[in-house]
Amino acid sequence: MIFISFGKFREKPTKETSSNASKMIENARKGGIKILGLYWTLGRYDTVLIFEASNEKEAMRFRLEAAGIVATETMVAIPKDEATKLL
């Protein structure tokens, strides 16, 4: 399953919080989460994370680990070709 997670920093980011986030992502990779893209953005959200997880529970576990660093809004993404088959 593919997920898109928008994040808003809880505090001004520092090199330390960035390092902690990198470690968290590395641990997630070891746990089976596949990171498809991670971006810092301008606008309403500070980050966009696109990742793949085996199910919603794994995705939730992964995003809860970041709760101290960023407030997140995460959604399931379905590829367009698969979604149009539902029409």
Secondary structure as UniProt FT lines:
FT   STRAND          2..9
FT   HELIX           15..30
FT   TURN            31..32
FT   STRAND          34..40
FT   STRAND          47..52
FT   HELIX           56..64
FT   TURN            65..69
FT   STRAND          70..77
FT   HELIX           80..84
FT   TURN            85..86
//
